[in-house]
C-alpha cells in the first residue's frame, strides 16, 4: 500500500516571494470542513477576528477573545495541508506593549500551530511588529480601514481619501521597515492601493482596495452569499448559499410536518441496516 506524502505548507517567506510573480489568493475561514475544501486553491487562509460577527453574531470584532481565536485557529489548522495559516490577534491582545503582544502571539503560534499572526495598525504598531519579528514571530500587518478601530473612525468608512492618504502611505512604509512579511490594505481608494503596491517591497493584500494589489482576500461567508442583508461594494457574490439554505430548511420543515420525511428508506427495521 502506498503512503501519500504530506503536502508542504507555504511559509511567510513563500508569500513574500510571490510579489511580482503572480497574484496571491486568500480567504478568511473559520471551520475545519471549509478549510479542507479551499486549501488547495489558497496561498494563505486567515482566521480573522471577523469570526465574531460571522460565526457568533457579534455587532463588531471588539468582543472577540484569545480563546475564540485559538478555538477557530485549531479548527482551521486541522483542515489545511498546503496553505499558510494566519491568525488574527484580537482587540486588546497586543496594543498595551510589545511584551504583551509577544506573550499573546507566541500563545497563538503554540496552540494553533499557525505560521503567522496578523495585527492591525501602521506607524503606531511598528515598534510592536519589529519586537515580534525579531523574536521569530512572522507578522502580517493591516492598514487602511482597521475594524478594531471602528469607534475611532466613526464606522466602517473608506480610509485614505484626500490628505489622509499620506498617513496610509506612511503606515505601509512603517510596517515594511518593521519587518512585516505582507500587509492587508482594507477599503482604501484604488489609486492609493496601486501607489502603495508599487512603492513597498512586501506584498499588498487587498480587500476593497485595487485589483493591482499583489493579492486579494475576502471573507468566505460573504463571497458565498450567506448574509442576504450584508452587501458591501467590495464583495463579489460567487454564490447564493444563504438563499439555498433558507429554501432547504423550508422544504425540510414542510416534509416533516407532512410526515413525508423520514420516508421508508430513511428508517430501520428488525431485518438489518
C-alpha positions in Angstrom: 0.0 0.0 0.0 1.4 3.4 -1.0 1.6 6.1 1.6 0.9 9.7 0.3 3.4 12.3 1.3 2.1 15.2 3.3 2.0 18.4 1.3 4.5 21.1 2.4 2.7 24.1 3.8 3.6 27.5 2.4 5.6 29.8 4.7 5.6 33.6 5.2 8.8 33.9 3.1 7.0 32.0 0.3 4.2 34.6 0.4 6.7 37.5 0.3 8.4 36.0 -2.7 5.2 35.8 -4.7 5.3 39.7 -5.1 5.8 40.4 -8.7 5.5 36.7 -9.6 1.7 36.1 -9.6 -1.4 37.3 -7.6 -1.7 35.9 -4.1 -5.0 34.2 -3.3 -6.6 34.1 0.2 -9.8 33.7 2.1 -10.9 34.1 5.7 -12.4 30.9 7.1 -13.2 29.5 10.5 -14.0 25.8 10.4 -12.3 22.5 9.5 -14.7 21.4 6.7 -14.4 24.8 4.9 -10.6 24.8 5.3 -10.4 21.3 3.7 -12.5 22.5 0.7 -10.4 25.6 0.0 -6.9 24.5 1.0 -5.5 23.5 -2.4 -6.7 26.8 -4.0 -5.3 29.2 -1.4 -1.9 30.6 -0.7 -2.9 31.5 2.8 -6.0 31.2 4.9 -6.8 33.8 7.5 -8.7 33.0 10.7 -9.9 36.6 11.1 -11.4 38.2 14.1 -14.4 38.7 11.8 -15.3 35.3 13.2 -17.1 37.2 16.0 -19.5 38.8 13.5 -19.7 35.9 11.0 -20.0 32.9 13.3 -21.1 34.4 16.7 -23.4 37.2 15.7 -21.4 39.9 17.4 -22.0 43.6 16.3 -18.3 44.1 15.8 -14.9 42.4 16.2 -14.3 44.1 19.6 -15.7 41.3 21.7 -13.6 38.6 20.2 -11.3 36.9 22.7 -8.0 35.0 22.5 -9.8 31.8 23.4 -12.2 32.2 20.4 -9.3 32.8 18.0 -7.4 29.8 19.3 -10.5 27.5 19.1 -11.2 28.5 15.4 -7.4 28.6 14.6 -7.2 24.9 15.7 -10.2 24.0 13.7 -8.8 25.6 10.5 -5.4 24.1 11.1 -6.9 20.6 11.0 -8.2 21.3 7.5 -5.1 22.7 5.9 -2.1 21.0 4.3 -0.8 23.4 1.7 -2.0 26.9 2.6 -0.3 29.1 5.2 -2.4 29.6 8.3 -2.5 33.2 9.6 -4.5 34.0 12.8 -5.7 37.5 13.8 -4.7 38.9 17.2 -7.9 40.1 18.8 -8.6 43.6 20.1 -6.8 44.2 23.4 -4.2 41.4 23.0 -1.3 43.4 21.6 -1.9 47.2 21.9 -0.6 47.7 25.5 3.0 46.9 24.9 5.3 44.8 22.6 5.8 42.4 25.6 2.0 41.8 25.8 1.9 41.3 22.1 4.7 38.7 22.3 3.0 36.8 25.1 -0.2 36.5 23.2 1.3 36.0 19.7 3.5 33.2 21.0 0.4 31.6 22.6 -1.4 31.7 19.2 1.5 30.1 17.4 2.0 27.5 20.0 -1.7 26.5 20.4 -2.9 26.8 16.9 0.3 25.8 15.0 -0.3 28.8 12.7 2.5 30.1 10.6 2.0 33.8 11.3 -0.2 36.3 13.1 -2.0 39.4 11.8 -2.4 42.6 13.7 -4.0 46.0 12.9 -2.2 49.3 12.7 0.6 51.1 10.9 3.0 53.5 12.4 1.6 53.1 15.9 2.3 49.3 15.7 5.7 49.5 14.0 7.6 49.0 17.3 5.5 46.0 18.2 5.8 44.4 14.8 9.6 44.8 15.0 9.6 43.3 18.5 7.7 40.3 17.3 9.6 39.7 14.1 12.9 40.0 16.0 11.7 37.2 18.2 10.8 34.7 15.4 7.1 35.6 15.1 6.1 36.4 11.5 3.6 39.3 11.3 1.1 40.2 8.6 0.2 43.9 9.0 -3.2 45.5 8.3 -3.7 49.2 7.4 -6.4 51.4 5.9 -9.8 50.5 7.5 -8.9 48.6 10.6 -12.1 47.2 12.0 -10.8 47.2 15.6 -10.7 51.0 15.4 -14.3 51.3 14.2 -15.2 53.6 17.1 -12.4 56.0 16.3 -13.3 56.0 12.6 -17.0 56.5 13.3 -18.0 53.5 11.3 -16.7 51.3 8.5 -15.6 54.2 6.3 -13.2 54.3 3.4 -9.8 55.5 4.6 -7.0 57.4 2.7 -9.0 60.0 0.8 -7.6 63.5 0.3 -4.9 64.4 2.9 -5.4 61.2 4.8 -3.7 59.3 2.0 -0.3 60.4 3.3 -1.0 58.7 6.6 -1.8 55.4 4.9 1.4 55.6 2.8 3.4 56.2 5.9 1.7 53.3 7.6 2.7 51.0 4.7 6.3 52.1 4.8 6.4 51.8 8.6 5.1 48.2 8.8 7.5 47.1 6.0 10.5 48.6 7.8 9.4 47.0 11.0 9.6 43.5 9.4 6.1 42.6 8.3 6.1 40.0 5.5 2.9 41.3 3.9 0.2 43.9 4.6 -3.6 43.9 4.2 -4.9 47.1 2.7 -8.6 47.4 3.5 -11.1 49.8 2.0 -8.7 52.4 0.5 -9.1 54.2 -2.9 -7.8 52.2 -5.9 -5.1 54.7 -6.9 -3.7 54.8 -3.4 -3.6 51.0 -3.2 -1.8 50.9 -6.5 0.7 53.5 -5.4 1.5 51.6 -2.1 1.8 48.4 -4.0 4.4 49.9 -6.3 6.3 51.7 -3.5 6.8 48.9 -1.0 8.7 45.6 -1.3 6.3 43.4 0.6 3.0 42.1 -0.9 -0.1 44.1 -0.5 -3.3 42.0 0.1 -6.4 44.0 -1.0 -9.9 43.9 0.4 -11.9 46.8 -1.0 -8.7 48.2 -2.5 -7.4 47.5 -6.0 -7.1 44.7 -8.5 -3.4 45.8 -8.8 -2.7 44.8 -5.2 -0.3 41.8 -5.0 -3.2 39.6 -3.7 -6.8 39.6 -2.6 -8.7 38.4 0.4 -12.4 38.0 1.1 -14.4 36.5 4.0 -15.6 33.1 2.8 -19.2 33.6 4.1 -19.5 36.9 2.3 -18.5 35.7 -1.1 -20.8 32.7 -0.7 -23.8 34.9 -0.1 -24.5 33.6 3.4 -25.7 37.0 4.5 -28.6 38.4 2.4 -28.6 41.7 4.3 -24.8 42.4 4.1 -23.7 43.6 0.6 -20.6 45.8 0.8 -19.4 47.2 -2.5 -16.1 45.3 -2.4 -17.6 41.8 -2.0 -18.4 39.9 -5.2 -21.1 37.2 -4.6 -19.8 34.0 -6.1 -22.8 32.1 -4.8 -26.2 32.5 -3.0 -25.9 29.9 -0.3 -27.9 31.9 2.2 -31.0 31.7 0.0 -30.3 28.0 -0.7 -30.0 27.2 3.0 -33.3 29.0 3.7 -35.0 27.1 0.9 -33.7 23.7 2.1 -34.8 24.4 5.6 -38.3 25.4 4.4 -38.5 22.2 2.4 -37.3 20.0 5.3 -39.9 21.7 7.7 -42.7 21.1 5.2 -41.8 17.4 4.7 -41.6 16.8 8.5 -45.0 18.5 9.1 -46.5 16.4 6.2 -44.8 13.2 7.6 -43.3 12.6 4.2 -39.8 12.6 5.9 -38.5 10.3 7.1 -39.6 8.0 4.2 -39.3 4.2 4.4 -35.7 4.3 3.0 -34.6 6.5 5.9 -35.7 4.3 8.8 -34.7 0.9 10.2 -36.5 -2.3 10.8 -35.7 -5.5 12.6 -34.2 -7.2 9.5 -31.0 -5.2 9.4 -29.5 -2.0 8.1 
